[in-house]
């Protein structure tokens, strides 16, 4: 009788283990599909990035404005819009957009670096320092950022 109970218990445990694997696999697949679905990029945003790559900054700003009208806190779109203004040397508009981005995502590495570099172009070295410091705290030691920060101190 004892042997029969042991076999029965082992059979149940093996089924539970098998059932647990199925549940674990199902949860993994569900979380993967959910994460993958969230990471899909809008074609309009991809088009704007292509415009930026082709240096069609005014067209990219227009596309990004349309995109941001229904995704107002999308940090990627906010970054690219600010970057376009930065490249066009419209520093007032760039600063406004970078500030909006950094308000939502203060540890955005590219936003902090661009903001600092923009201040360097305007010879506002003291204003650039906090952005370089934040960039270094995010991404660790980067020779070009350390050098740029050193130039600000100089």
C-alpha atoms as one frame of an Amber mdcrd trajectory, in Angstrom:
protein
   0.000   0.000   0.000   2.881   2.372   0.849   4.475   1.800  -2.590   1.183
   2.567  -4.296   0.855   5.875  -2.436   4.443   6.840  -3.316   3.841   6.143
  -7.001   0.608   8.114  -6.855   2.324  11.063  -5.129   5.233  10.989  -7.615
   2.763  10.891 -10.504   0.875  13.914  -9.117   4.129  15.817  -8.496   5.341
  15.142 -12.020   2.039  16.428 -13.412   2.218  19.523 -11.200   5.786  20.134
 -12.323   4.690  19.740 -15.932   1.710  22.037 -15.313   4.021  24.575 -13.606
   6.306  24.594 -16.639   3.360  25.226 -18.918   2.164  28.109 -16.738   5.666
  29.578 -16.553   6.100  29.316 -20.318   2.665  30.836 -20.904   3.417  33.765
 -18.598   6.770  34.296 -20.302   5.185  34.323 -23.756   2.449  36.665 -22.589
   4.925  39.103 -21.049   7.156  38.910 -24.140   4.279  39.664 -26.479   3.110
  42.526 -24.247   6.611  44.008 -24.072   7.141  43.527 -27.795   3.813  45.204
 -28.568   4.792  48.227 -26.466   8.145  48.596 -28.233   6.640  48.876 -31.699
   7.555  52.220 -33.164   5.037  54.368 -34.937   5.738  54.706 -38.679   5.337
  58.478 -38.411   8.124  58.629 -35.814  10.347  56.440 -37.979   9.662  58.731
 -40.945  10.651  61.756 -38.844  13.917  60.045 -37.898  14.622  59.435 -41.574
  14.004  63.112 -42.266  16.475  64.015 -39.505  19.049  61.610 -40.976  18.607
  63.373 -44.327  18.994  66.748 -42.573  15.458  67.790 -43.577  15.000  69.427
 -40.187  12.010  71.649 -40.975  10.120  68.720 -42.482  11.054  66.556 -39.489
   9.785  69.211 -37.068   6.474  69.289 -38.923   6.197  65.490 -38.833   7.142
  65.422 -35.151   4.565  68.115 -34.342   1.898  65.932 -35.932   3.137  62.895
 -34.046   3.334  64.778 -30.735  -0.217  66.035 -31.135  -1.398  62.556 -30.133
   1.717  61.362 -28.230   2.626  64.514 -26.314   4.967  62.848 -23.783   6.870
  60.576 -26.157  10.465  61.190 -25.104  11.934  59.975 -28.377   9.850  62.422
 -30.406  10.590  65.249 -27.967  14.307  64.541 -28.244  14.295  64.530 -32.050
  12.286  67.742 -32.230  14.706  69.491 -29.860  17.628  68.045 -31.814  16.242
  69.507 -35.060  16.029  72.967 -33.543  19.552  72.514 -32.151  20.881  71.609
 -35.599  19.099  74.634 -37.086  20.784  76.758 -34.386  17.387  77.910 -33.128
  18.644  77.680 -29.567  15.576  79.197 -27.915  13.223  76.604 -29.414  15.782
  73.839 -28.826  16.140  74.790 -25.173  12.365  74.833 -24.686  12.040  71.372
 -26.194  15.022  69.935 -24.317  13.596  71.308 -21.066  10.266  69.610 -21.798
  12.098  66.353 -22.514  14.275  66.580 -19.397  11.277  67.426 -17.238   9.718
  64.095 -18.265  12.976  62.130 -18.443  15.720  63.915 -16.466  18.212  61.113
 -17.062  17.962  61.207 -20.841  21.615  60.940 -21.815  21.393  62.375 -25.343
  19.193  65.258 -24.187  21.663  66.237 -21.468  24.652  66.042 -23.823  22.918
  68.078 -26.535  21.794  70.689 -24.014  25.369  71.034 -22.730  26.810  71.189
 -26.246  24.263  73.818 -27.196  25.357  75.985 -24.258  28.991  75.546 -25.329
  28.129  76.895 -28.807  26.595  79.924 -27.120  29.666  80.294 -24.864  27.501
  79.721 -21.760  30.033  77.438 -20.113  28.671  77.655 -16.588  25.197  76.646
 -17.840  26.642  73.596 -19.641  28.297  72.085 -16.567  25.220  70.573 -14.840
  24.194  68.834 -18.065  27.651  67.341 -18.567  27.671  66.225 -14.926  24.291
  64.543 -15.338  25.406  62.854 -18.559  28.497  61.497 -16.793  26.385  60.221
 -13.901  24.154  58.380 -16.376  26.710  56.865 -18.724  29.888  56.765 -16.681
  33.203  58.141 -17.827  33.190  59.236 -21.443  36.401  60.902 -22.603  34.732
  63.444 -24.890  32.268  64.524 -22.203  34.983  64.744 -19.545  37.067  66.815
 -21.984  34.137  69.115 -22.796  33.371  69.553 -19.123  37.030  70.361 -18.465
  36.915  73.019 -21.174  33.927  74.559 -19.397  35.885  74.744 -16.139  38.843
  76.231 -17.986
